Amino acid sequence: MRQSITVRAWVTRSSLGLPKLDLSTGGYDVVSLTSGGVTWRRTVVQGKHQRGRALVQAQQDTVTDVLVVRVSGTSQTQVENRVAVLRQAFSQFTYTLTTEIDGVVRTIDCEPADMAIVGDDTRQKTLTYHLMREVSLSIPRDPQLMDGAL
């Protein structure tokens, strides 16, 4: 039996003079969050008369997390406006992203994210049209968390 996991996220918008954006309410819903692996920047020396190489220094490199957010609304205009707000929030030069996964909170420093629309907008017939877009954000971040655990 599969256990359901609760994922919530907030992004600061202080450089825009706006309060943080809650990606768990108001037409936003976190679909998935994938944490990037560990990569290293290495400084090595190697020579013609030496076997292999010698490691001089190693430093953790920037990590890229992938966050998928479902954006919904009651009209195409509302959905597009919410996508624009999301784009603006994740286009800041620096910001913090706070995530909560089953009660475990972590906060990380991030760089501007690459963004892609995952699928076309869909219309499901109910009493009214329900419009939705899924946005995939590739977020370069500092390898060290500001707060919390992975």
HELIX and SHEET records of a PDB file:
HELIX    1   1 SER A   14  LEU A   16  5                                   3    
HELIX    2   2 GLN A   76  PHE A   90  1                                  15    
SHEET    1   A 4 LEU A  18  ASP A  22  0                                        
SHEET    2   A 4 VAL A   7  ARG A  13 -1                                        
SHEET    3   A 4 TYR A  95  ILE A 101 -1                                        
SHEET    4   A 4 VAL A 104  CYS A 110 -1                                        
SHEET    1   B 4 TYR A  28  THR A  34  0                                        
SHEET    2   B 4 VAL A  63  GLY A  73 -1                                        
SHEET    3   B 4 TYR A 129  ARG A 141 -1                                        
SHEET    4   B 4 ASP A 114  ILE A 117 -1                                        
SHEET    1   C 4 TYR A  28  THR A  34  0                                        
SHEET    2   C 4 VAL A  63  GLY A  73 -1                                        
SHEET    3   C 4 TYR A 129  ARG A 141 -1                                        
SHEET    4   C 4 THR A 122  LYS A 125 -1                                        
SHEET    1   D 2 TRP A  40  VAL A  45  0                                        
SHEET    2   D 2 ALA A  54  GLN A  60 -1                                        
END                                                                             
